[in-house]
Amino acid sequence: MNNRIIMKIGLTLLLTTALIACSQNTPSNRAVYLLIDTSGTYAEELSKAQAILNYLLGTLDSGDSIAAARIDSGSFSEKDIIAKMTFDLRPSMANSQKRQFKSRMDRFVDRIRYGSAHTDITGGVLQAAEYLNETGAGEKYILVFSDLEEDLKRGHIRNFPITLSGIHVVALNVTKLRTDNIDPRDYLNRLAAWQQRVIDGGGDWRVVNDLDRLDTLIAAR
């Protein structure tokens, strides 16, 4: 066997070893952060958010993580988190946790009597990215249930880049505002602006308005 063949065999073994090591080091768990807009008339859409959550709870497995939070006047705060959990590796415990999570979400929806005065979407996305990165999950998702119209408190600054490396951002149920009927370009511009912001931050972007296609939200394990 000549040296060239030996070198080829050695290189092949090295590449195979490297690929195996990479596959072993990549976590297989998933983490999802659901951001829920409660501003203005969008609060009336909360029953749809419950349906999305029910789908997620039925899809996520032991070892996966989930959090849900409201988009409020100033959303970069723990007080806006409705619930967060990493499901136990024991299926019976994980199922119990899912029931607890759903119960908290149901109570939250039942108690909403009025929408928030402002809509800090950027703050919510920042908080979501922080949580997802802390989980160390292999697949990370931010689901934004909103019309994507940001309305900030006076003095709040949010026009800066957001780091979203390795995070899938999915806009859900992006309803049209009354002003969009006057000029539909406003709606398209909102979508385009958020898409560009997510991509510039290293994430990827999708819009899912057909809630009958929830099976496309997150990758199956």
C-alpha positions in Angstrom: 0.0 0.0 0.0 1.6 3.3 -1.1 1.8 6.5 0.9 -0.8 8.2 -1.1 -3.4 5.6 -0.4 -2.4 5.6 3.3 -2.9 9.4 3.4 -6.3 9.1 1.8 -7.4 6.5 4.3 -6.1 8.6 7.2 -7.9 11.7 5.9 -11.2 9.8 5.6 -10.9 8.5 9.1 -10.2 12.0 10.4 -13.2 13.4 8.6 -15.5 10.6 9.8 -14.3 11.1 13.4 -14.9 14.8 13.2 -18.4 14.3 11.8 -19.3 11.9 14.5 -18.0 14.2 17.2 -20.0 17.1 15.8 -23.2 15.1 15.7 -22.6 13.9 19.3 -21.9 17.5 20.5 -25.0 19.1 18.9 -27.9 19.0 21.4 -31.1 17.5 20.1 -33.5 19.3 22.4 -35.7 22.2 21.3 -36.7 25.5 23.0 -39.6 27.7 22.1 -40.5 31.2 23.4 -44.1 32.3 22.5 -44.6 36.1 22.6 -48.2 37.2 22.8 -49.4 40.6 21.9 -52.1 41.9 24.3 -52.4 45.5 23.0 -55.6 47.1 21.8 -58.0 44.9 19.9 -55.3 42.2 19.5 -56.2 41.0 23.0 -59.4 39.6 21.3 -57.2 37.1 19.4 -56.0 35.3 22.5 -58.1 32.2 21.9 -55.9 31.6 18.9 -52.8 31.9 21.1 -54.2 29.2 23.3 -54.6 26.9 20.2 -51.0 27.6 19.3 -49.8 26.7 22.8 -51.9 23.5 22.8 -50.1 22.5 19.6 -46.7 23.2 21.2 -47.4 21.3 24.3 -48.5 18.3 22.2 -45.4 18.5 20.1 -42.6 19.2 22.5 -41.0 16.3 24.3 -39.1 15.5 27.5 -36.0 17.6 27.7 -37.5 20.4 25.6 -38.1 23.9 27.0 -41.0 26.4 26.5 -41.8 29.8 27.8 -44.8 32.2 27.1 -44.8 35.9 27.7 -47.0 38.9 27.0 -45.8 41.8 24.8 -46.4 44.7 27.1 -45.6 48.4 27.4 -42.0 47.5 28.4 -41.5 43.8 27.7 -37.9 43.2 28.7 -38.9 42.2 32.2 -39.5 38.9 34.1 -43.0 40.2 35.1 -44.3 39.6 31.6 -43.4 35.9 31.6 -46.6 33.9 32.0 -44.8 30.6 32.5 -41.5 28.8 31.6 -40.5 25.2 31.9 -38.0 22.6 30.8 -39.8 19.3 30.6 -38.5 16.5 32.8 -36.9 13.5 31.1 -39.5 11.2 32.8 -42.6 11.3 30.5 -45.1 11.1 33.4 -43.5 14.2 35.0 -43.3 16.0 31.7 -47.0 15.4 31.1 -47.8 16.8 34.5 -45.7 19.9 33.7 -47.5 20.4 30.5 -50.8 20.4 32.3 -49.5 23.0 34.8 -48.3 25.2 31.9 -51.6 25.0 30.1 -53.4 25.9 33.4 -51.3 29.0 33.8 -51.9 30.1 30.2 -55.7 29.6 30.6 -55.7 31.7 33.8 -53.8 34.4 32.1 -56.2 34.6 29.2 -59.2 34.5 31.6 -57.8 37.5 33.5 -57.1 39.8 30.6 -59.7 42.5 30.7 -57.9 45.2 28.7 -55.0 45.4 26.3 -51.7 47.1 27.2 -51.3 50.7 26.3 -48.1 50.2 24.3 -46.4 47.4 22.4 -42.7 46.7 23.1 -42.0 43.9 20.6 -38.3 44.5 20.5 -38.1 44.1 24.3 -40.0 40.9 24.1 -37.7 39.5 21.4 -34.6 40.5 23.5 -35.9 38.6 26.5 -36.9 35.6 24.4 -33.4 35.4 22.8 -31.8 35.6 26.2 -34.0 32.7 27.6 -33.4 30.5 24.5 -29.6 30.9 24.6 -29.6 30.0 28.3 -31.4 26.7 27.6 -28.5 25.6 25.3 -31.1 23.9 23.0 -30.1 22.6 19.6 -33.2 24.1 18.0 -34.4 27.6 19.2 -37.6 29.3 18.2 -39.3 32.7 18.9 -43.0 32.7 17.9 -44.4 36.2 17.7 -48.2 36.3 17.9 -48.7 40.0 16.9 -49.7 42.5 14.3 -46.0 43.6 14.5 -46.9 47.2 15.0 -44.5 48.5 17.7 -45.8 51.3 19.9 -43.3 52.4 22.5 -43.5 54.4 25.7 -42.1 57.9 25.4 -38.3 57.7 25.9 -37.9 54.0 25.2 -35.2 53.3 22.7 -35.4 50.1 20.6 -33.9 51.0 17.2 -30.7 49.0 17.6 -29.5 45.6 16.2 -30.7 42.4 17.9 -28.5 39.3 18.1 -30.5 36.3 17.0 -27.8 33.9 15.8 -29.2 30.4 15.3 -32.8 31.4 16.2 -35.8 30.7 14.1 -38.3 33.6 14.3 -41.8 32.9 13.2 -44.5 35.7 13.0 -48.0 34.3 13.6 -51.4 35.6 12.8 -50.1 39.0 11.6 -53.5 40.7 11.4 -54.0 43.8 9.3 -54.6 47.2 11.0 -57.3 49.5 9.9 -54.7 51.8 8.4 -53.5 48.9 6.3 -56.8 49.0 4.4 -56.1 52.5 3.4 -52.5 51.7 2.2 -51.7 48.0 2.1 -48.0 48.9 1.7 -47.9 49.7 5.4 -48.6 46.0 6.2 -46.0 44.8 3.7 -43.4 47.3 5.0 -43.9 46.1 8.6 -43.3 42.5 7.6 -40.2 43.5 5.5 -38.8 45.6 8.2 -39.0 42.8 10.8 -37.7 40.3 8.3 -34.6 42.4 7.6 -34.0 43.0 11.3 -34.1 39.3 12.1 -31.8 38.4 9.2 -29.4 41.1 10.1 -29.3 39.7 13.6 -28.3 36.2 12.3 -31.7 34.6 12.6 -34.1 33.3 10.0 -37.6 34.5 9.4 -41.0 33.0 8.5 -44.6 34.2 8.5 -47.4 31.7 9.3 -50.8 33.3 9.0 -52.8 30.1 8.3 -53.2 28.6 11.8 -54.4 25.4 10.2 -50.8 24.8 9.3 -49.3 24.7 12.8 -47.5 21.5 12.0 -45.0 23.6 10.1 -44.0 25.8 13.1 -41.2 23.7 14.6 -39.1 20.8 13.4 -40.1 17.4 14.5 -37.5 15.5 16.6 
